[in-house]
Amino acid sequence: MLQGHNSSLVFYGIEALRRAPGDATIMWRAGVIYEALGRSPRARLLVERALAANPHLPHDMLERARQILDRPSTPVSAMSTE
């Protein structure tokens, strides 16, 4: 899907989270990136954290969050190390 860009997307997502760990928008965006990369458990975790930090995100972000959270997912504890 995003072949060739995976490592850059993950790097910048992690860097953004490191610089602003409590920013709900950054957590949400990182979750969307992980979802696009097929890393649904990590995406779900980040989206859940984003919603916990700010349950009043804009409507379009909330709708995308619902889509991610509604997908079946393997528990994060069962994920391999990234």
MISE-147781 format. One line per 8 residues: number of its first residue (from 1); their letters; for each residue x, y, z of N, C-alpha, C. Coordinates in pm, whole numbers, plus 50000, padded with zeros to 5 digits. Example, Ala and Ser with C-alpha at 12.3 -4.5 7.8 and 13.67 -1.06 7.14 Angstrom:
REM MISE-147781
1	AS	51319,49431,50780,51230,49550,50780,51320,49670,50780 | 51285,49775,50708,51367,49894,50714,51290,50003,50787
END
This chain:
REM MISE-147781
1	MLQGHNSS	50083,49880,50000,50000,50000,50000,50087,50126,50000 | 50176,50135,50096,50265,50251,50103,50410,50204,50089 | 50433,50109,50000,50564,50050,49982,50671,50157,49961 | 50784,50137,50024,50895,50230,50007,50892,50350,50099 | 50780,50374,50162,50768,50489,50251,50751,50448,50396 | 50741,50319,50419,50711,50269,50553,50806,50322,50659 | 50936,50306,50639,51030,50346,50743,51026,50497,50767 | 51010,50576,50663,51002,50721,50681,50876,50760,50757
9	LVFYGIEA	50764,50701,50721,50639,50733,50789,50646,50696,50937 | 50697,50579,50965,50709,50536,51104,50807,50626,51179 | 50920,50657,51119,51019,50743,51184,50958,50878,51221 | 50894,50943,51126,50839,51076,51152,50721,51070,51250 | 50644,50963,51243,50535,50945,51339,50588,50929,51480 | 50690,50847,51496,50750,50826,51628,50815,50956,51677 | 50882,51025,51590,50946,51151,51628,50842,51255,51672 | 50732,51264,51601,50625,51358,51639,50568,51321,51775
17	LRRAPGDA	50547,51192,51799,50495,51147,51929,50595,51176,52041 | 50722,51162,52011,50826,51190,52111,50826,51339,52148 | 50807,51424,52050,50811,51568,52075,50685,51621,52141 | 50573,51556,52116,50445,51601,52172,50364,51479,52217 | 50408,51413,52323,50347,51285,52363,50200,51292,52401 | 50150,51406,52443,50011,51416,52484,49919,51477,52380 | 49970,51502,52261,49893,51569,52156,49800,51468,52088 | 49670,51483,52109,49572,51389,52055,49574,51384,51903
25	TIMWRAGV	49594,51497,51838,49595,51499,51692,49714,51420,51639 | 49829,51435,51701,49947,51360,51657,49927,51211,51682 | 49870,51175,51798,49843,51034,51825,49747,50978,51720 | 49643,51055,51687,49546,51010,51587,49613,50991,51452 | 49694,51088,51411,49762,51079,51281,49856,50959,51277 | 49929,50937,51385,50017,50820,51391,49934,50692,51380 | 49820,50689,51444,49732,50573,51434,49685,50548,51291 | 49651,50653,51220,49608,50640,51081,49724,50589,50995
33	IYEALGRS	49845,50638,51022,49963,50590,50948,49982,50440,50972 | 49979,50400,51099,49997,50257,51129,49887,50173,51065 | 49766,50222,51062,49656,50149,50998,49685,50132,50849 | 49730,50238,50784,49762,50232,50642,49876,50134,50613 | 49964,50116,50710,50076,50023,50694,50039,49880,50733 | 49914,49860,50770,49869,49726,50806,49902,49687,50948 | 49935,49782,51030,49969,49756,51170,49851,49796,51259 | 49743,49721,51241,49617,49754,51308,49624,49757,51461
41	PRARLLVE	49694,49664,51527,49697,49670,51674,49760,49801,51725 | 49869,49843,51663,49935,49969,51702,49844,50086,51669 | 49778,50082,51554,49685,50188,51514,49574,50203,51616 | 49519,50090,51656,49409,50090,51753,49455,50152,51885 | 49571,50113,51932,49624,50166,52058,49640,50318,52051 | 49697,50368,51943,49719,50512,51930,49587,50589,51919 | 49493,50533,51845,49363,50599,51831,49290,50601,51965 | 49297,50491,52039,49235,50488,52173,49297,50595,52263
49	RALAANPH	49428,50607,52258,49497,50709,52339,49458,50850,52295 | 49445,50870,52165,49406,51002,52113,49267,51039,52164 | 49175,50944,52159,49039,50971,52206,49034,50993,52357 | 49119,50923,52430,49126,50945,52576,49180,51084,52607 | 49276,51129,52526,49335,51261,52548,49241,51373,52506 | 49161,51348,52402,49067,51450,52354,48947,51383,52288 | 48842,51357,52363,48724,51294,52304,48644,51386,52212 | 48688,51510,52199,48616,51608,52117,48694,51644,51990
57	LPHDMLER	48762,51546,51932,48832,51568,51805,48729,51606,51698 | 48773,51670,51590,48680,51705,51482,48607,51582,51429 | 48488,51605,51376,48399,51498,51331,48468,51400,51236 | 48543,51450,51137,48607,51360,51040,48710,51270,51108 | 48780,51323,51207,48878,51243,51280,48808,51138,51366 | 48697,51176,51428,48620,51080,51508,48565,50968,51421 | 48519,51001,51303,48465,50900,51212,48575,50802,51171 | 48691,50852,51138,48804,50764,51100,48847,50680,51220
65	ARQILDRP	48846,50738,51338,48880,50663,51460,48783,50548,51479 | 48653,50573,51458,48553,50466,51470,48579,50354,51371 | 48618,50389,51250,48648,50288,51149,48765,50199,51194 | 48867,50261,51248,48984,50186,51295,48946,50098,51414 | 48872,50154,51508,48837,50080,51629,48735,49969,51602 | 48655,49983,51498,48555,49882,51466,48614,49759,51397 | 48736,49771,51345,48799,49657,51279,48847,49558,51383 | 48833,49429,51355,48889,49330,51448,49040,49346,51453
73	STPVSAMS	49096,49324,51569,49240,49346,51585,49298,49245,51683 | 49423,49209,51661,49498,49125,51753,49539,49212,51870 | 49535,49161,51993,49578,49241,52107,49722,49289,52090 | 49749,49410,52138,49883,49469,52127,49987,49378,52192 | 49951,49312,52300,50047,49225,52369,50091,49108,52283 | 50012,49074,52181,50046,48962,52091,50127,49008,51970 | 50154,49139,51961,50229,49192,51846,50375,49160,51859 | 50441,49150,51744,50586,49137,51747,50646,49274,51773
81	TE	50769,49276,51818,50837,49402,51846,50860,49477,51716 | 50834,49607,51718,50850,49689,51597,50979,49765,51602
END
